[in-house]
Amino acid sequence: MKKSMYTVCMAAVLATAGNLVHADEVEDAIKEALAAYEQKDYVMAKQSLGMATQLINQLNAKALAALLPEPLAGWDAQAVSDESQGGAMFGGGISVSRRYTKSDQDLKISIMGDSPMLSQMMGIFQNPMIAGSMGKMTRIGKQMAMEGKDGQLTMVVANRFMVSIDGSASMEDKKEYAKAIDLEKLKDM
């Protein structure tokens, strides 16, 4: 029973992280959880599993951040903002963003994923009738996107991630930045 519980926990956590798992920290947290569980210290077991989940979220956020494009010609970029710690607004999950500027124009690319609340929002964007009332559907390569009436460009990728690009920049600039995101790598995460 103990071995099977450990195996199930390890498989679930490692499957979530893919190739990104830093085994020492994550495994240590899982081992702590298992030890606490065996001692019937359920509070500590839950905290340790929460720690393992948070560590995996941080690793996933780093992988997402790597997908944010470098500034295009004539543009400057700020440092990547990683909100893997504070995804409570979207019911948990991960979020990264980066702001780009050029003269008096700016845009911000945000990638959010792995959130139950976000999953509900993505359903709205994927419903053609609702999406049509919110903006114009377009394509970025093979990826469907929505040009919102508010000037935001939004893409739902692999039913898991929402990429949004907003700011004062033109829609053409937003589309160029959208093309610069490696959407295939994002789909594979």
C-alpha positions as CSV (number, residue, x, y, z in Angstrom):
1,M,0.0,0.0,0.0
2,K,2.8,2.4,0.9
3,K,4.7,1.7,-2.2
4,S,1.7,2.1,-4.4
5,M,0.8,5.4,-2.8
6,Y,4.3,6.6,-3.4
7,T,4.2,5.4,-7.0
8,V,0.9,7.1,-7.7
9,C,2.0,10.4,-6.2
10,M,5.3,10.3,-8.1
11,A,3.6,9.4,-11.4
12,A,1.0,12.2,-11.0
13,V,3.5,14.9,-10.1
14,L,6.2,13.9,-12.7
15,A,3.6,13.6,-15.5
16,T,2.6,17.2,-14.8
17,A,6.1,18.5,-15.1
18,G,7.3,16.6,-18.2
19,N,11.0,17.0,-18.8
20,L,11.2,20.1,-16.6
21,V,11.3,18.4,-13.2
22,H,14.2,19.2,-10.9
23,A,14.2,15.9,-9.2
24,D,15.8,16.8,-5.9
25,E,13.4,19.5,-4.7
26,V,10.2,17.9,-6.1
27,E,11.1,14.4,-5.0
28,D,12.1,15.7,-1.5
29,A,8.7,17.3,-1.2
30,I,6.9,14.2,-2.3
31,K,8.9,12.0,0.1
32,E,8.1,14.4,2.9
33,A,4.4,14.1,2.0
34,L,4.6,10.4,2.0
35,A,6.4,10.2,5.3
36,A,3.8,12.6,6.9
37,Y,1.0,10.5,5.4
38,E,2.4,7.3,6.8
39,Q,2.5,9.0,10.3
40,K,-1.1,10.2,9.7
41,D,0.1,13.8,9.8
42,Y,-2.3,14.8,7.1
43,V,-1.7,18.6,7.4
44,M,2.0,18.2,6.8
45,A,1.3,15.7,3.9
46,K,-1.0,18.2,2.3
47,Q,1.5,21.1,2.7
48,S,4.3,19.0,1.3
49,L,2.3,18.0,-1.8
50,G,1.3,21.7,-2.2
51,M,5.0,22.5,-2.1
52,A,5.7,19.9,-4.8
53,T,2.9,21.4,-6.9
54,Q,4.3,24.9,-6.5
55,L,7.8,23.8,-7.5
56,I,6.4,22.2,-10.6
57,N,4.4,25.4,-11.4
58,Q,7.6,27.4,-11.1
59,L,9.4,25.1,-13.5
60,N,6.5,25.3,-16.0
61,A,6.5,29.1,-15.7
62,K,10.2,29.1,-16.6
63,A,9.4,27.0,-19.7
64,L,6.5,29.4,-20.6
65,A,8.7,32.4,-20.1
66,A,11.2,31.0,-22.6
67,L,8.5,31.0,-25.3
68,L,8.0,34.8,-25.0
69,P,9.7,36.3,-28.0
70,E,12.7,38.5,-28.1
71,P,11.9,42.1,-29.1
72,L,11.3,42.5,-32.8
73,A,13.4,45.1,-34.8
74,G,13.0,48.6,-33.3
75,W,11.3,47.3,-30.2
76,D,12.6,47.0,-26.6
77,A,11.5,44.5,-24.0
78,Q,11.2,44.5,-20.3
79,A,12.1,41.5,-18.1
80,V,9.7,38.6,-18.1
81,S,7.2,38.7,-15.3
82,D,6.5,35.3,-13.7
83,E,3.2,35.0,-11.8
84,S,3.4,31.3,-11.0
85,Q,3.2,32.2,-7.3
86,G,0.1,34.3,-7.5
87,G,-2.2,32.5,-9.9
88,A,-5.1,32.7,-7.4
89,M,-6.9,35.2,-9.6
90,F,-7.4,32.4,-12.1
91,G,-8.0,29.6,-9.6
92,G,-4.3,28.6,-9.6
93,G,-2.2,27.8,-12.6
94,I,0.7,29.6,-14.2
95,S,1.1,32.9,-15.9
96,V,4.0,34.8,-17.5
97,S,4.0,38.1,-19.3
98,R,6.4,40.5,-21.0
99,R,6.0,44.1,-22.0
100,Y,7.5,45.5,-25.2
101,T,7.9,49.2,-26.2
102,K,8.6,51.2,-29.4
103,S,8.5,55.0,-29.3
104,D,5.1,55.8,-27.9
105,Q,3.6,52.3,-28.5
106,D,3.6,49.3,-26.2
107,L,2.2,45.8,-26.1
108,K,2.1,43.1,-23.5
109,I,2.1,39.4,-24.2
110,S,0.6,37.2,-21.5
111,I,0.5,33.4,-21.5
112,M,-1.8,31.7,-18.9
113,G,-2.4,28.1,-18.3
114,D,-3.3,25.1,-16.1
115,S,-6.2,26.9,-14.4
116,P,-9.7,25.5,-13.8
117,M,-11.2,29.0,-14.1
118,L,-9.2,29.7,-17.3
119,S,-10.7,26.5,-18.8
120,Q,-14.1,27.9,-18.4
121,M,-13.1,31.2,-20.0
122,M,-11.5,29.4,-22.9
123,G,-14.8,27.7,-23.7
124,I,-16.3,31.1,-24.3
125,F,-13.6,32.0,-26.8
126,Q,-14.0,28.7,-28.6
127,N,-17.8,29.1,-29.1
128,P,-18.1,30.8,-32.5
129,M,-21.4,32.5,-31.7
130,I,-20.0,34.1,-28.5
131,A,-16.6,34.8,-29.9
132,G,-18.2,36.5,-32.9
133,S,-20.0,38.9,-30.7
134,M,-16.7,39.7,-28.9
135,G,-14.5,40.4,-32.0
136,K,-13.3,39.2,-35.3
137,M,-11.8,35.7,-35.8
138,T,-8.5,35.5,-37.6
139,R,-5.5,33.2,-38.0
140,I,-1.9,33.4,-36.9
141,G,-0.3,30.7,-39.0
142,K,-2.5,27.6,-38.3
143,Q,-3.7,29.0,-35.0
144,M,-7.2,30.6,-34.6
145,A,-7.1,33.9,-32.9
146,M,-9.7,36.6,-32.0
147,E,-9.2,40.3,-32.6
148,G,-11.2,41.7,-29.7
149,K,-13.2,44.9,-30.1
150,D,-11.0,46.3,-27.4
151,G,-7.9,45.8,-29.5
152,Q,-6.7,42.7,-27.8
153,L,-5.5,39.6,-29.7
154,T,-6.3,36.3,-28.0
155,M,-5.4,32.8,-28.9
156,V,-6.4,29.5,-27.1
157,V,-3.6,27.0,-27.6
158,A,-4.1,23.3,-27.1
159,N,-7.2,23.9,-24.9
160,R,-4.8,24.6,-22.1
161,F,-3.2,28.0,-22.6
162,M,-4.5,31.4,-23.4
163,V,-2.2,33.9,-25.1
164,S,-3.3,37.5,-25.0
165,I,-1.6,40.5,-26.6
166,D,-2.8,43.9,-25.7
167,G,-1.6,47.5,-25.6
168,S,-1.5,50.6,-27.7
169,A,0.4,49.0,-30.6
170,S,-1.3,48.3,-33.9
171,M,-3.1,45.0,-34.6
172,E,-0.5,44.3,-37.2
173,D,2.3,44.6,-34.7
174,K,0.4,42.4,-32.3
175,K,0.0,39.8,-35.0
176,E,3.8,40.0,-35.8
177,Y,4.5,39.3,-32.1
178,A,2.0,36.5,-32.1
179,K,3.8,34.9,-35.1
180,A,7.1,35.2,-33.1
181,I,5.7,32.9,-30.3
182,D,6.7,29.3,-30.8
183,L,3.1,27.9,-30.7
184,E,4.2,24.4,-31.5
185,K,6.4,24.2,-28.4
186,L,3.5,25.7,-26.4
187,K,1.2,22.9,-27.7
188,D,3.8,20.3,-26.7
189,M,4.1,21.5,-23.1
